[in-house]
Amino acid sequence: MAHVVFFGGLGMLAGAAARAVLGRLRRGARLRPPWCELAVGALWAGAGGWWGGGGLSWRWLPLLLGLAWLGVAAGAVDLVHGRLPDALTLPAVPAAVLATVPLGGVAVSRALLGALLLFGGYLAVRLVAPGALGAGDVKLAAALGAGLGAASLAALAVATVLAAVLTASVLAGGLLSGRLSPGAAVPHGPAMLFAAWLVLAVAAGAGVGAGA
């Protein structure tokens, strides 16, 4: 319980910082409290409690906590404004690679490969079908690819498919309910971020890549 409270408190502070950062970006998003605080706090509390209970290796904490922060911050902007700011996606790439260092040298190498593969894959889709993905999605893919690649290339593939399914499901649900019109665009960033965090959490719980 102490770990949950401690990490939850830190997460709320990190969430407040995320909201402040978004409000100061030239094309950011002004969000009312306490949504960022609660979201990051809940994710950090979960990860901290999981580690404190012995179910999670400490080597995964930097990556899971960092991705939780990015997920809330970048996901909020994409949902509100339909874009992913360079101020978040570009620094996230080296930060994600750095967060894989505790997992070992092999994991770092896989992270670099994962970043290149997912970035290249999203870039190819963007070039072939510009309307399918935004430029921000392509940049975000590099950061997420680093984290997922650190676990395994299979994690990379699973998260990619899951993100596509989630976005397609939201679009289908919107069309069927009449909330979206044919041809409407659905932000893909939130699905990418959620899928990456979920797949990484599963990999971390299984101990995939730890100490590699």
Backbone as CSV, one residue per row, in Angstrom:
resi,resn,N_x,N_y,N_z,CA_x,CA_y,CA_z,C_x,C_y,C_z
1,MET,0.825,-1.203,0.000,0.000,0.000,0.000,0.866,1.262,0.000
2,ALA,1.989,1.195,0.722,2.881,2.355,0.775,3.404,2.708,-0.612
3,HIS,3.718,1.674,-1.414,4.216,1.917,-2.763,3.135,2.553,-3.635
4,VAL,1.905,2.105,-3.452,0.795,2.659,-4.233,0.618,4.145,-3.920
5,VAL,0.640,4.468,-2.625,0.458,5.857,-2.209,1.622,6.718,-2.687
6,PHE,2.851,6.199,-2.521,4.031,6.975,-2.902,4.063,7.248,-4.403
7,PHE,3.910,6.188,-5.194,3.969,6.374,-6.646,2.732,7.119,-7.160
8,GLY,1.601,6.901,-6.504,0.414,7.639,-6.905,0.579,9.126,-6.678
9,GLY,1.192,9.496,-5.545,1.456,10.909,-5.277,2.429,11.509,-6.268
10,LEU,3.509,10.760,-6.565,4.468,11.230,-7.569,3.801,11.366,-8.933
11,GLY,2.928,10.410,-9.241,2.232,10.456,-10.515,1.327,11.663,-10.646
12,MET,0.676,12.039,-9.556,-0.187,13.221,-9.611,0.637,14.482,-9.839
13,LEU,1.817,14.528,-9.214,2.713,15.663,-9.466,3.175,15.665,-10.924
14,ALA,3.508,14.467,-11.446,3.919,14.367,-12.846,2.776,14.737,-13.775
15,GLY,1.549,14.385,-13.400,0.387,14.751,-14.197,0.160,16.249,-14.214
16,ALA,0.379,16.885,-13.067,0.264,18.338,-13.010,1.315,18.990,-13.894
17,ALA,2.526,18.404,-13.890,3.588,18.922,-14.747,3.222,18.749,-16.221
18,ALA,2.610,17.618,-16.551,2.183,17.378,-17.937,1.169,18.423,-18.371
19,ARG,0.206,18.718,-17.500,-0.800,19.721,-17.825,-0.168,21.098,-18.000
20,ALA,0.819,21.405,-17.159,1.496,22.693,-17.271,2.284,22.784,-18.575
21,VAL,2.953,21.683,-18.939,3.721,21.656,-20.187,2.794,21.856,-21.380
22,LEU,1.657,21.169,-21.378,0.712,21.287,-22.492,0.182,22.709,-22.618
23,GLY,-0.054,23.352,-21.484,-0.576,24.706,-21.518,0.412,25.721,-22.037
24,ARG,1.704,25.391,-21.976,2.732,26.333,-22.403,3.213,26.096,-23.829
25,LEU,2.812,24.983,-24.424,3.210,24.725,-25.803,2.525,25.715,-26.735
26,ARG,3.223,26.095,-27.797,2.660,27.058,-28.747,1.343,26.547,-29.326
27,ARG,1.283,25.264,-29.582,0.039,24.669,-30.087,-0.363,23.505,-29.190
28,GLY,-0.350,23.774,-27.910,-0.664,22.733,-26.960,-2.148,22.626,-26.669
29,ALA,-2.483,22.267,-25.463,-3.883,22.112,-25.070,-4.025,22.512,-23.618
30,ARG,-4.988,23.337,-23.337,-5.263,23.738,-21.959,-6.324,22.799,-21.396
31,LEU,-5.927,22.026,-20.415,-6.821,21.042,-19.824,-7.159,21.429,-18.389
32,ARG,-8.382,21.186,-18.019,-8.786,21.496,-16.658,-8.278,20.421,-15.699
33,PRO,-7.834,20.833,-14.513,-7.495,19.823,-13.512,-8.787,19.161,-13.027
34,PRO,-8.736,17.921,-12.536,-7.529,17.147,-12.235,-7.330,15.966,-13.171
35,TRP,-7.745,16.073,-14.459,-7.738,14.890,-15.314,-6.335,14.328,-15.548
36,CYS,-5.378,15.177,-15.889,-4.012,14.692,-16.082,-3.448,14.117,-14.793
37,GLU,-3.706,14.817,-13.687,-3.194,14.365,-12.395,-3.734,12.980,-12.034
38,LEU,-5.030,12.805,-12.209,-5.647,11.534,-11.846,-5.199,10.400,-12.759
39,ALA,-5.105,10.689,-14.061,-4.730,9.647,-15.013,-3.306,9.162,-14.784
40,VAL,-2.354,10.101,-14.710,-0.962,9.702,-14.489,-0.807,9.096,-13.101
41,GLY,-1.480,9.685,-12.110,-1.394,9.154,-10.753,-1.871,7.718,-10.668
42,ALA,-2.965,7.394,-11.351,-3.497,6.035,-11.317,-2.540,5.045,-11.975
43,LEU,-1.991,5.437,-13.112,-1.063,4.541,-13.819,0.219,4.335,-13.025
44,TRP,0.749,5.406,-12.457,1.967,5.285,-11.657,1.708,4.495,-10.380
45,ALA,0.557,4.700,-9.759,0.219,3.947,-8.552,0.140,2.455,-8.860
46,GLY,-0.465,2.122,-10.012,-0.559,0.729,-10.406,0.802,0.092,-10.633
47,ALA,1.656,0.805,-11.367,2.993,0.272,-11.637,3.819,0.167,-10.363
48,GLY,3.742,1.212,-9.510,4.495,1.184,-8.267,4.028,0.097,-7.323
49,GLY,2.714,-0.074,-7.235,2.187,-1.132,-6.385,2.537,-2.514,-6.913
50,TRP,2.532,-2.651,-8.211,2.896,-3.912,-8.853,4.341,-4.265,-8.529
51,TRP,5.233,-3.278,-8.645,6.637,-3.493,-8.310,6.804,-3.783,-6.817
52,GLY,6.118,-2.993,-5.984,6.234,-3.192,-4.548,5.739,-4.554,-4.109
53,GLY,4.775,-5.114,-4.835,4.250,-6.431,-4.505,5.088,-7.569,-5.041
54,GLY,6.161,-7.240,-5.753,7.049,-8.279,-6.269,6.664,-8.851,-7.613
55,GLY,5.634,-8.285,-8.244,5.206,-8.823,-9.538,5.875,-8.193,-10.731
56,LEU,6.684,-7.165,-10.492,7.304,-6.429,-11.589,8.761,-6.136,-11.263
57,SER,9.650,-6.384,-12.214,11.058,-6.058,-12.031,11.248,-4.547,-12.086
58,TRP,12.120,-4.033,-11.226,12.381,-2.590,-11.219,12.919,-2.116,-12.554
59,ARG,13.494,-3.021,-13.334,14.070,-2.638,-14.631,13.021,-2.085,-15.592
60,TRP,11.765,-2.475,-15.379,10.698,-2.014,-16.268,10.082,-0.694,-15.831
61,LEU,10.322,-0.292,-14.594,9.665,0.902,-14.068,9.902,2.166,-14.894
62,PRO,11.170,2.503,-15.241,11.370,3.747,-16.007,10.566,3.788,-17.300
63,LEU,10.516,2.663,-17.991,9.806,2.618,-19.269,8.297,2.730,-19.080
64,LEU,7.753,1.999,-18.115,6.310,2.032,-17.893,5.848,3.385,-17.352
65,LEU,6.623,3.966,-16.453,6.244,5.270,-15.907,6.354,6.360,-16.967
66,GLY,7.433,6.311,-17.748,7.615,7.310,-18.794,6.539,7.225,-19.860
67,LEU,6.193,6.013,-20.249,5.170,5.844,-21.277,3.800,6.254,-20.756
68,ALA,3.551,6.034,-19.476,2.285,6.471,-18.894,2.162,7.989,-18.968
69,TRP,3.230,8.689,-18.632,3.215,10.154,-18.701,2.999,10.633,-20.132
70,LEU,3.751,10.042,-21.056,3.613,10.418,-22.458,2.218,10.098,-22.973
71,GLY,1.691,8.961,-22.559,0.374,8.557,-23.027,-0.707,9.544,-22.643
72,VAL,-0.646,10.015,-21.408,-1.648,10.976,-20.946,-1.457,12.322,-21.637
73,ALA,-0.206,12.806,-21.669,0.061,14.129,-22.236,-0.218,14.175,-23.737
74,ALA,0.404,13.262,-24.482,0.228,13.264,-25.935,-1.177,12.838,-26.328
75,GLY,-1.732,11.867,-25.608,-3.073,11.411,-25.922,-4.108,12.504,-25.727
76,ALA,-3.918,13.333,-24.700,-4.860,14.423,-24.443,-4.866,15.429,-25.584
77,VAL,-3.677,15.796,-26.065,-3.603,16.757,-27.166,-4.220,16.172,-28.437
78,ASP,-3.969,14.899,-28.693,-4.495,14.284,-29.909,-6.019,14.195,-29.855
79,LEU,-6.554,13.911,-28.689,-8.005,13.825,-28.557,-8.670,15.187,-28.677
80,VAL,-8.050,16.207,-28.071,-8.648,17.542,-28.061,-8.446,18.274,-29.376
81,HIS,-7.219,18.164,-29.938,-6.889,18.962,-31.121,-6.559,18.127,-32.366
82,GLY,-6.495,16.817,-32.226,-6.215,15.986,-33.389,-4.798,16.105,-33.910
83,ARG,-3.844,16.312,-33.026,-2.438,16.382,-33.442,-1.545,15.933,-32.297
84,LEU,-0.319,15.572,-32.656,0.686,15.151,-31.681,1.870,16.108,-31.786
85,PRO,2.096,16.950,-30.784,3.132,17.988,-30.868,4.552,17.415,-30.949
86,ASP,5.377,18.034,-31.791,6.785,17.646,-31.877,7.481,17.795,-30.536
87,ALA,7.035,18.756,-29.735,7.657,19.000,-28.428,7.515,17.802,-27.497
88,LEU,6.578,16.911,-27.794,6.411,15.696,-27.008,6.984,14.471,-27.719
89,THR,6.679,14.337,-29.009,7.060,13.115,-29.717,8.561,13.010,-29.996
90,LEU,9.204,14.129,-30.322,10.630,14.059,-30.666,11.518,13.758,-29.458
91,PRO,11.362,14.466,-28.318,12.187,14.118,-27.148,11.873,12.729,-26.602
92,ALA,10.685,12.209,-26.917,10.297,10.896,-26.408,11.148,9.778,-26.989
93,VAL,11.733,10.001,-28.159,12.531,8.945,-28.798,13.795,8.650,-27.988
94,PRO,14.682,9.640,-27.753,15.859,9.337,-26.931,15.489,8.960,-25.501
95,ALA,14.407,9.552,-24.979,13.987,9.222,-23.618,13.571,7.753,-23.519
96,ALA,12.877,7.260,-24.531,12.448,5.865,-24.531,13.643,4.926,-24.599
97,VAL,14.607,5.256,-25.443,15.813,4.423,-25.540,16.560,4.419,-24.206
98,LEU,16.682,5.581,-23.595,17.366,5.688,-22.309,16.657,4.865,-21.234
99,ALA,15.330,4.840,-21.291,14.557,4.094,-20.299,14.740,2.588,-20.429
100,THR,15.267,2.134,-21.558,15.481,0.697,-21.732,16.852,0.246,-21.225
101,VAL,17.700,1.186,-20.839,19.052,0.851,-20.385,19.046,-0.153,-19.228
102,PRO,18.165,0.004,-18.216,18.167,-0.978,-17.123,17.886,-2.405,-17.573
103,LEU,17.274,-2.575,-18.733,16.958,-3.907,-19.231,18.168,-4.608,-19.829
104,GLY,19.265,-3.884,-20.054,20.476,-4.499,-20.572,20.814,-4.110,-21.990
105,GLY,22.040,-4.409,-22.383,22.546,-4.008,-23.690,21.786,-4.590,-24.861
106,VAL,21.401,-5.851,-24.763,20.661,-6.478,-25.858,19.311,-5.799,-26.039
107,ALA,18.665,-5.466,-24.923,17.368,-4.788,-24.990,17.505,-3.410,-25.622
108,VAL,18.598,-2.725,-25.319,18.820,-1.401,-25.924,18.987,-1.539,-27.430
109,SER,19.708,-2.566,-27.859,19.883,-2.802,-29.294,18.547,-3.090,-29.957
110,ARG,17.726,-3.899,-29.290,16.393,-4.173,-29.834,15.545,-2.911,-29.858
111,ALA,15.729,-2.049,-28.866,14.979,-0.794,-28.820,15.301,0.069,-30.028
112,LEU,16.563,0.174,-30.358,16.973,0.968,-31.522,16.393,0.371,-32.803
113,LEU,16.452,-0.958,-32.895,15.885,-1.621,-34.067,14.379,-1.429,-34.122
114,GLY,13.720,-1.552,-32.973,12.271,-1.375,-32.924,11.851,0.023,-33.331
115,ALA,12.626,1.017,-32.898,12.318,2.401,-33.276,12.391,2.579,-34.779
116,LEU,13.428,2.016,-35.384,13.592,2.130,-36.832,12.492,1.389,-37.585
117,LEU,12.154,0.191,-37.109,11.150,-0.617,-37.800,9.767,0.024,-37.740
118,LEU,9.358,0.452,-36.546,8.010,1.010,-36.441,7.922,2.369,-37.126
119,PHE,8.971,3.162,-36.991,8.993,4.450,-37.692,8.936,4.229,-39.200
120,GLY,9.740,3.284,-39.698,9.754,3.002,-41.130,8.426,2.477,-41.630
121,GLY,7.794,1.612,-40.829,6.510,1.061,-41.227,5.425,2.125,-41.295
122,TYR,5.370,2.978,-40.275,4.372,4.045,-40.267,4.652,5.076,-41.362
123,LEU,5.925,5.335,-41.602,6.278,6.285,-42.659,5.849,5.759,-44.018
124,ALA,6.030,4.463,-44.241,5.620,3.864,-45.511,4.116,3.997,-45.720
125,VAL,3.340,3.742,-44.653,1.883,3.882,-44.750,1.513,5.334,-45.021
126,ARG,2.196,6.246,-44.357,1.938,7.680,-44.533,2.207,8.105,-45.976
127,LEU,3.255,7.573,-46.588,3.597,7.944,-47.952,2.627,7.342,-48.964
128,VAL,2.201,6.117,-48.689,1.289,5.440,-49.616,-0.136,5.958,-49.472
129,ALA,-0.562,6.171,-48.215,-1.928,6.632,-47.958,-1.876,7.767,-46.947
130,PRO,-1.601,8.981,-47.387,-1.428,10.126,-46.468,-2.601,10.348,-45.530
131,GLY,-3.784,9.987,-45.952,-4.946,10.209,-45.103,-5.091,9.206,-43.980
132,ALA,-4.335,8.122,-44.044,-4.471,7.064,-43.040,-3.789,7.412,-41.729
133,LEU,-2.688,8.140,-41.802,-1.904,8.483,-40.616,-1.452,9.925,-40.689
134,GLY,-1.289,10.540,-39.529,-0.748,11.882,-39.479,0.756,11.851,-39.298
135,ALA,1.415,12.969,-39.565,2.863,13.039,-39.384,3.239,12.801,-37.930
136,GLY,2.383,13.260,-37.004,2.650,13.042,-35.589,2.628,11.571,-35.216
137,ASP,1.747,10.803,-35.856,1.698,9.361,-35.597,3.015,8.700,-35.990
138,VAL,3.579,9.138,-37.101,4.844,8.570,-37.582,5.967,8.864,-36.590
139,LYS,6.015,10.095,-36.085,7.060,10.459,-35.129,6.866,9.724,-33.811
140,LEU,5.620,9.601,-33.379,5.338,8.868,-32.145,5.730,7.406,-32.268
141,ALA,5.598,6.854,-33.467,5.922,5.446,-33.685,7.379,5.142,-33.335
142,ALA,8.284,6.090,-33.561,9.694,5.846,-33.251,9.884,5.632,-31.755
143,ALA,9.245,6.474,-30.939,9.373,6.339,-29.482,8.739,5.043,-28.987
144,LEU,7.548,4.753,-29.467,6.867,3.540,-29.035,7.594,2.297,-29.529
145,GLY,8.153,2.391,-30.724,8.910,1.265,-31.253,10.117,0.942,-30.394
146,ALA,10.735,1.975,-29.828,11.890,1.748,-28.951,11.477,0.957,-27.716
147,GLY,10.401,1.380,-27.082,9.952,0.668,-25.887,9.494,-0.742,-26.186
148,LEU,8.712,-0.907,-27.230,8.210,-2.227,-27.586,9.328,-3.142,-28.063
149,GLY,10.253,-2.581,-28.834,11.366,-3.383,-29.322,12.226,-3.914,-28.201
150,ALA,12.326,-3.158,-27.109,13.119,-3.618,-25.970,12.561,-4.915,-25.407
151,ALA,11.247,-5.078,-25.501,10.631,-6.318,-25.036,10.863,-7.435,-26.052
152,SER,10.407,-7.205,-27.265,10.583,-8.188,-28.340,9.985,-7.623,-29.613
153,LEU,10.374,-8.182,-30.734,9.778,-7.768,-32.000,8.338,-8.250,-32.099
154,ALA,8.017,-9.333,-31.386,6.631,-9.799,-31.352,5.741,-8.765,-30.670
155,ALA,6.247,-8.147,-29.605,5.492,-7.106,-28.906,5.222,-5.946,-29.846
156,LEU,6.188,-5.644,-30.681,6.053,-4.572,-31.670,4.879,-4.866,-32.602
157,ALA,4.808,-6.082,-33.096,3.748,-6.464,-34.028,2.379,-6.485,-33.343
158,VAL,2.327,-7.043,-32.135,1.050,-7.135,-31.416,0.480,-5.748,-31.124
159,ALA,1.339,-4.836,-30.654,0.870,-3.490,-30.332,0.400,-2.751,-31.577
160,THR,1.081,-2.964,-32.687,0.694,-2.305,-33.938,-0.692,-2.765,-34.392
161,VAL,-0.909,-4.073,-34.348,-2.212,-4.617,-34.752,-3.295,-4.168,-33.778
162,LEU,-2.996,-4.208,-32.480,-3.981,-3.818,-31.478,-4.387,-2.349,-31.645
163,ALA,-3.411,-1.485,-31.908,-3.718,-0.066,-32.107,-4.633,0.133,-33.311
164,ALA,-4.351,-0.586,-34.388,-5.192,-0.474,-35.587,-6.607,-0.955,-35.310
165,VAL,-6.734,-2.052,-34.560,-8.056,-2.596,-34.226,-8.833,-1.618,-33.347
166,LEU,-8.146,-1.007,-32.380,-8.807,-0.055,-31.486,-9.329,1.160,-32.249
167,THR,-8.494,1.711,-33.117,-8.920,2.874,-33.894,-10.074,2.516,-34.823
168,ALA,-9.979,1.356,-35.461,-11.056,0.917,-36.363,-12.351,0.695,-35.586
169,SER,-12.237,0.182,-34.367,-13.426,-0.067,-33.550,-14.095,1.241,-33.148
170,VAL,-13.285,2.237,-32.784,-13.832,3.544,-32.427,-14.541,4.165,-33.629
171,LEU,-13.910,4.057,-34.786,-14.511,4.601,-36.006,-15.813,3.894,-36.344
172,ALA,-15.796,2.555,-36.263,-17.009,1.793,-36.574,-18.124,2.122,-35.594
173,GLY,-17.777,2.219,-34.314,-18.782,2.552,-33.308,-19.357,3.945,-33.528
174,GLY,-18.501,4.886,-33.906,-18.967,6.240,-34.174,-19.886,6.310,-35.376
175,LEU,-19.565,5.548,-36.402,-20.400,5.543,-37.605,-21.754,4.893,-37.337
176,LEU,-21.732,3.777,-36.591,-22.975,3.072,-36.308,-23.894,3.878,-35.390
177,SER,-23.289,4.621,-34.468,-24.095,5.419,-33.540,-24.521,6.764,-34.123
178,GLY,-23.940,7.113,-35.263,-24.273,8.382,-35.887,-23.469,9.551,-35.354
179,ARG,-22.539,9.307,-34.439,-21.719,10.382,-33.883,-20.636,10.822,-34.860
180,LEU,-20.304,9.943,-35.797,-19.319,10.274,-36.820,-19.955,10.106,-38.191
181,SER,-19.526,10.957,-39.099,-20.026,10.861,-40.466,-19.009,10.123,-41.328
182,PRO,-19.441,9.540,-42.441,-18.508,8.849,-43.330,-17.371,9.776,-43.751
183,GLY,-16.155,9.262,-43.691,-14.990,10.064,-44.037,-14.389,10.811,-42.868
184,ALA,-15.008,10.695,-41.695,-14.495,11.387,-40.509,-13.162,10.770,-40.082
185,ALA,-12.304,11.603,-39.535,-10.992,11.141,-39.066,-11.050,10.869,-37.569
186,VAL,-10.401,9.799,-37.160,-10.306,9.436,-35.746,-8.838,9.481,-35.343
187,PRO,-8.474,10.213,-34.297,-7.075,10.261,-33.865,-6.543,8.865,-33.565
188,HIS,-5.376,8.550,-34.127,-4.794,7.228,-33.941,-3.807,7.202,-32.772
189,GLY,-3.312,8.370,-32.365,-2.318,8.433,-31.303,-2.751,7.783,-30.004
190,PRO,-3.956,8.071,-29.494,-4.379,7.441,-28.237,-4.377,5.924,-28.302
191,ALA,-4.809,5.358,-29.415,-4.802,3.904,-29.558,-3.373,3.364,-29.585
192,MET,-2.475,4.071,-30.265,-1.068,3.656,-30.296,-0.481,3.641,-28.893
193,LEU,-0.753,4.692,-28.138,-0.198,4.828,-26.791,-0.782,3.792,-25.845
194,PHE,-2.084,3.594,-25.903,-2.728,2.609,-25.027,-2.235,1.201,-25.346
195,ALA,-2.188,0.867,-26.627,-1.753,-0.473,-27.026,-0.313,-0.724,-26.604
196,ALA,0.547,0.270,-26.787,1.955,0.105,-26.415,2.103,-0.114,-24.916
197,TRP,1.390,0.678,-24.114,1.498,0.532,-22.663,0.973,-0.824,-22.218
198,LEU,-0.144,-1.247,-22.781,-0.736,-2.528,-22.399,0.184,-3.692,-22.755
199,VAL,0.717,-3.682,-23.963,1.600,-4.771,-24.389,2.886,-4.789,-23.566
200,LEU,3.415,-3.609,-23.271,4.628,-3.536,-22.440,4.351,-4.035,-21.027
201,ALA,3.182,-3.709,-20.489,2.842,-4.170,-19.148,2.759,-5.695,-19.104
202,VAL,2.166,-6.276,-20.133,2.090,-7.744,-20.205,3.493,-8.341,-20.309
203,ALA,4.338,-7.753,-21.152,5.693,-8.243,-21.313,6.484,-8.109,-20.014
204,ALA,6.276,-6.971,-19.332,6.982,-6.748,-18.067,6.544,-7.764,-17.017
205,GLY,5.244,-8.045,-16.968,4.754,-9.014,-16.006,5.289,-10.413,-16.263
206,ALA,5.529,-10.714,-17.538,6.071,-12.014,-17.892,7.590,-12.067,-17.765
207,GLY,8.200,-10.891,-17.515,9.651,-10.836,-17.388,10.383,-10.881,-18.699
208,VAL,9.683,-10.599,-19.797,10.306,-10.625,-21.132,11.324,-9.504,-21.236
209,GLY,12.535,-9.835,-21.641,13.556,-8.828,-21.896,14.293,-8.349,-20.668
210,ALA,13.815,-8.612,-19.458,14.481,-8.124,-18.254,15.838,-8.778,-18.075
211,GLY,16.848,-7.934,-17.946,18.184,-8.437,-17.747,18.856,-8.937,-18.995
212,ALA,18.166,-8.750,-20.162,18.732,-9.229,-21.422,19.879,-8.361,-21.856
